[in-house]
Amino acid sequence: MSKIPNSKSLSYSGFCNTCNKTHSLSSEKAIVHCLKLMEQLQATGRLDFETPIEKADERLSTKHLYTAIGGEMLGVLVCEDSFGNEVILRAFSSTHNGVWNVNGWVPHLVNEIKYMEIVNEGNLLIHPLTKLIQSLKKNSPQWLEKTLERKLVSQNVLSQLYALYEITNFKNEKKTLSEAFNIKKGIPNGTGDCCAPKLLNYAAQNNLKPISIAEFYWGK
């Protein structure tokens, strides 16, 4: 694969409310490792490419990324440890074919068991309401009442899920998504499941200094 042109001009940045500064990370070094990762994925067709083929997990194949389901984002963070050694971290967005954590990739921000407990408990309330709403005349008083009730239940479930997402910054301070996002519109769905938050959170927790970061889309 050829090197991406003008990679020096690519960077990630974000405004910090604590120090009132915009921090940024170049993508130049990380892009080199992204290209290497692409080559490994092309050659093996799976995320657990460091595992012997006889022990490979079928769920970690990349085949489903080329179906109607579509692809996913993958990311690389180049870091330095306390001795100045280069450390390469990699992450995939959300879950991969239902798998939350994969050896060799940074972990998800939340505990899978606790997350699914909240989702399943929420479904026990939401699904019956959905079924009832479908049986009611649209825009009737009861339809409006039950639609609002379902919305409130869904919002409550989301708030519980967001409370599970705890992000560590480079001052070793921990905040939930609700605490970290100072916005009135609400937190966008999927926030915290992207590659960058996973990578930076892991680096902060393990005393690694971020040097360069890049992400790419892989699949259909």
Residue, then its C-alpha position, 0 to 999 in steps of 0.5 A: m500500500s502506498k503512503i497517504p498523501n499529506s499525512k502531516s496535515l492530518s490531526y485530531s483535536g479537541f477543546c479542554n474545558t479544564c485548561n481552556k486549550t485545544h489539544s491535538l495529536s498528529s496522525e502521521k506516525a499512526i497512519v504508518h501503523c494503520l497501513k501495516l494493520m490493513e496488510q495484516l487484516q488483508a492477509t489473515g481476514r480476522l482480528d485475532f491474527e496473532t493467534p494460531i489459526e487452529k485456535a482462531d475464533e470464527r466470530l473474529s473473522t472480517k467476512h461479515l464486514y463485507t456483507a450488507i451489515g457494513g464495515e467498522m472503524l479501526g484505530v491506532l494510537v502511537c504512545e511512549d511509555s515512561f522509558g521512552n519506548e514506543v507502544i502501539l495500541r489498536a482498537f475497533s469501534s463498538t463490538h465486533n460481530g457481538v464480541w466486546n473484547v479481543n486480545g491484542w486490542v484495547p478493551h471496551l469502556v464498559n463492563e459487558i455483563k452490567y451493560m447487558e443487564i440494563v439493556n435486558e431489564g429495559n427491554l422487559l419494559i419497552h417491548p410490551l409498551t411497543k406492542l401495546i402502542q402498535s395496537l392503539k389508534k395513532n394519536s389517540p389519547q392513550w397512544l400519546e400517553k403510552t408513546l411518552e411513557r416508552k420515551l421516558v423509559s428509554q431515556n432512563v435506560l440510556s442514562q443508566l448505560y451512560a453512567l457505566y461509561e467511565i473515562t480516565n484523563f491524563k490527570n488520572e481523573k475519572k468522569t462518566l459520559s454525562e459528567a464529561f459532556n457539557i452539552k444541552k442536546g444530550i449525548p449522541n448515541g454510540t459516544g464512548d464506543c468509538c476507537a479514539p475514546k477507547l485508545l486514549n482511556y487505555a493510554a491514560q490508565n496505563n501511564l502512556k503518552p499519546i504521540s499520534i492517532a489515526e482511524f480508518y474504515w474497514g469493510k463494505 
